[in-house]
Amino acid sequence: MFAPDLLKDKVVVITGGGTGIGLAIAKRLGSLGARVAIGSRNSQHLEEGTSALREHGIDALALQVDVRLPEQVDEMVERTVKHFGGLDILVNNAAGNFICRAEDLSPNGWNAVIGIVLNGSFYCSRAAGQYMIASKRGGAIVSILANYVWTGSPGTIHSAAAKAGVMSMTQTLATEWAGHGIRVNAVAPGPIEASPGAAEKLWNNQAAIDRITGMVPLKRWGRPEEVADAVAFLCAPQSGFITGEILTVDGGTWLGRGTFGFVE
């Protein structure tokens, strides 16, 4: 699908890169020649992630970072530039989510998700953008959203609001930073096969899995590798005239929401 040297020597930082979709993105970009740094709050995730990447021949830089803290984000970028000599690509993948009705959601629960997803994506984009602008090397930023940024979804008021904010941020930064050669895009996955930890928070029984599968026109869940391929495309030179765009990877889930539903 991609030439093996598509991203040769490009330096990429992936937040939440030790597990799940983030790790799949790290593997894909690394397999295309990128030099990879993964960030996470969890030291165990970093250890397991770098080990998995080594098995694929990718020697990744592990960066322990809480994206809610701008000083730690600045240090993440500084360490990446010092280690690799630059920074070309940022993937905002760090996220937090759990199912909760809006009336039952505590201020702490709201702030936790907003802090990671919306504030963290801005802090990371700001730090990476400052470097890319100052270095005059341009770059690409890709944020991971969710397909419910357009539709809403019960039980996800915190995540939907935060990711909708990141969508608007993506479009705004695309216009602000285009003159600096920085492209800013996003990928909006639908139901994706998740790590056990994520699955326990979002769908912890077969009935929920079957219900969600039934909502997907392609009648299956996506794979993390399919999200990774979408990210790789948006980072590649072949998408050099694409910015401010949201690429949906959801098997058609958010379509067909009309009054009469699907016609078999």
C-alpha positions in Angstrom: 0.0 0.0 0.0 2.8 2.4 0.9 6.4 2.6 -0.2 8.6 1.3 2.6 10.6 4.6 2.6 7.5 6.9 2.4 8.4 8.7 5.7 12.1 8.0 5.7 13.9 10.0 8.5 10.8 11.9 9.4 10.6 12.4 13.1 7.2 11.7 14.7 5.8 12.1 18.2 2.7 10.0 19.0 0.9 10.7 22.3 -0.8 7.7 23.9 1.6 5.7 21.7 2.1 2.7 24.0 -1.1 0.9 23.5 -4.1 0.4 21.1 -4.5 2.8 18.2 -1.5 4.8 19.2 0.8 1.8 19.2 -0.6 0.7 15.8 0.2 4.2 14.4 3.7 4.0 15.8 4.3 0.6 14.2 2.9 1.8 10.8 4.8 5.1 10.7 8.0 3.4 11.9 7.6 0.7 9.2 7.6 3.5 6.7 11.0 4.8 7.8 9.9 7.4 10.4 11.9 7.9 13.6 9.4 7.4 16.4 8.9 8.9 19.8 5.9 7.7 21.9 4.5 9.6 24.9 2.4 8.3 27.7 1.6 9.0 31.4 1.9 5.3 32.2 5.5 3.9 32.4 4.3 0.4 32.0 2.6 1.3 28.7 5.8 2.9 27.5 7.8 -0.1 28.4 5.4 -2.5 26.7 5.0 -0.2 23.7 8.8 0.2 23.1 9.2 -3.5 23.5 6.5 -4.2 20.9 8.1 -1.7 18.5 11.5 -3.3 18.9 10.1 -6.6 17.8 9.1 -4.8 14.6 12.6 -3.3 14.2 11.7 0.1 15.5 13.9 1.7 18.1 11.5 4.2 19.7 12.1 7.0 22.2 9.9 6.6 25.2 8.7 9.9 26.8 6.7 9.9 30.0 4.4 12.9 29.8 1.0 14.1 31.1 -0.4 16.1 28.2 -2.6 18.1 30.6 0.6 19.8 31.9 2.0 22.2 29.3 5.5 22.2 30.9 5.7 18.5 30.4 4.5 18.8 26.8 7.2 21.4 26.1 9.8 19.0 27.6 8.5 16.2 25.4 9.1 18.2 22.3 12.5 19.5 23.5 13.6 15.9 24.2 12.4 14.7 20.9 14.3 17.4 19.0 17.4 16.9 21.0 17.3 13.1 20.5 16.5 13.0 16.8 17.5 16.4 15.6 14.1 17.7 14.7 10.3 17.1 14.6 8.2 16.7 11.5 5.0 15.0 12.6 2.7 15.1 15.7 -0.1 12.7 16.3 -2.5 13.7 19.0 -3.8 10.4 20.2 -3.9 10.6 24.0 -7.4 10.3 25.2 -9.6 9.5 28.1 -13.2 8.2 27.9 -15.8 6.3 29.9 -19.6 5.9 29.5 -21.6 8.1 31.8 -24.9 9.9 31.5 -24.6 13.7 31.6 -26.7 14.1 34.7 -24.4 11.7 36.6 -21.1 13.1 35.3 -19.1 14.8 38.0 -17.1 18.0 37.4 -13.9 15.9 38.0 -14.9 13.4 35.4 -15.7 16.2 32.9 -12.4 18.0 33.6 -10.4 14.8 33.3 -11.5 14.1 29.8 -11.5 17.8 28.6 -8.0 18.1 30.1 -6.5 15.2 28.2 -8.4 15.4 24.9 -8.9 19.1 24.3 -6.3 20.9 26.4 -3.7 18.2 25.8 -4.2 18.3 22.0 -3.8 22.1 22.1 -0.7 22.0 24.3 0.9 19.4 22.1 0.0 21.2 18.9 1.2 24.5 20.2 4.6 23.1 21.3 5.1 21.2 18.0 3.8 24.2 16.0 6.2 26.6 17.7 9.1 24.4 16.8 8.0 23.8 13.2 7.4 27.6 12.7 10.8 28.6 14.3 12.7 25.9 12.4 11.0 26.8 9.1 10.7 23.1 8.2 7.0 22.8 8.1 5.3 19.6 9.2 2.1 17.6 9.7 -0.2 17.4 12.7 -2.9 14.7 12.9 -5.4 14.4 15.7 -7.5 11.3 16.5 -11.2 12.2 17.0 -14.3 10.0 16.9 -17.2 9.8 14.5 -19.6 11.1 17.0 -18.2 14.6 16.8 -20.9 15.3 14.2 -23.8 13.3 15.7 -23.3 13.2 19.5 -23.6 9.9 21.3 -25.4 9.1 24.6 -23.0 8.7 27.5 -20.1 10.5 25.9 -20.9 14.2 26.6 -17.3 14.8 27.9 -15.6 13.0 25.1 -17.9 14.3 22.3 -17.5 17.9 23.5 -13.7 17.6 23.8 -13.2 16.0 20.4 -15.6 18.4 18.7 -13.3 21.1 20.2 -10.3 19.4 18.7 -12.1 19.2 15.3 -12.6 23.0 15.4 -9.0 23.5 16.5 -7.8 21.3 13.6 -9.6 23.5 11.1 -8.5 26.7 12.7 -4.8 25.8 13.0 -5.0 24.6 9.3 -5.8 28.1 8.2 -3.4 29.8 10.7 -0.4 27.6 10.0 -0.7 26.9 6.3 1.6 29.7 5.5 4.3 28.0 7.6 4.0 24.8 5.6 2.2 23.0 8.5 -0.7 20.8 7.5 -3.3 20.0 10.2 -5.8 17.2 9.8 -7.7 14.6 11.8 -9.0 11.0 11.6 -12.4 10.2 13.1 -12.6 6.4 13.9 -15.9 4.6 14.6 -16.0 1.3 16.4 -12.5 0.0 16.5 -11.2 -3.3 18.1 -9.8 -2.0 21.3 -7.4 -3.0 24.0 -9.0 -4.9 27.0 -8.7 -1.8 29.2 -10.5 0.4 26.8 -13.1 -2.2 26.1 -14.0 -2.6 29.8 -14.8 1.1 30.0 -16.8 1.4 26.8 -18.4 -2.0 25.9 -18.1 -4.7 28.5 -20.7 -7.3 27.4 -21.6 -9.2 24.2 -25.0 -7.5 23.9 -23.3 -4.1 23.6 -20.8 -5.4 21.1 -23.6 -6.9 19.0 -25.7 -3.7 19.1 -22.7 -1.6 17.9 -21.8 -4.1 15.2 -25.4 -3.9 13.9 -25.0 -0.1 13.5 -22.1 -0.5 11.1 -23.1 -0.9 7.4 -19.9 -3.0 6.7 -21.0 -5.2 9.6 -17.7 -5.4 11.3 -15.4 -3.4 13.7 -12.4 -1.6 12.3 -8.9 -2.6 13.2 -6.3 -0.2 14.7 -4.1 -0.8 11.7 -6.8 0.7 9.5 -6.7 3.9 11.5 -2.9 3.9 11.3 -3.1 3.7 7.5 -5.3 6.7 7.4 -2.9 8.6 9.6 0.0 7.5 7.4 -1.7 8.9 4.4 -2.4 12.3 6.0 1.3 12.5 7.0 2.6 11.5 3.6 3.8 13.8 0.8 0.9 12.4 -1.3 -1.6 14.4 0.8 0.4 17.6 0.5 -2.6 19.6 -0.7 -4.9 18.4 2.1 -5.3 20.4 5.3 -8.1 21.1 7.7 -9.8 17.8 6.7 -11.4 15.1 8.9 -11.0 11.6 7.4 -13.7 9.3 8.8 -12.8 5.6 9.3 -16.0 4.0 10.6 -17.4 1.6 8.0 -20.1 4.0 7.2 -21.5 4.1 10.8 -22.4 7.7 11.0 -24.2 7.6 7.6 -27.7 6.4 7.0 -29.1 8.0 10.2 -32.3 9.1 8.4 -35.9 8.6 9.6 -36.3 5.1 8.0 -32.9 3.6 8.8 -31.4 1.0 6.6 -33.3 -0.8 3.9 -32.3 -4.4 3.7 
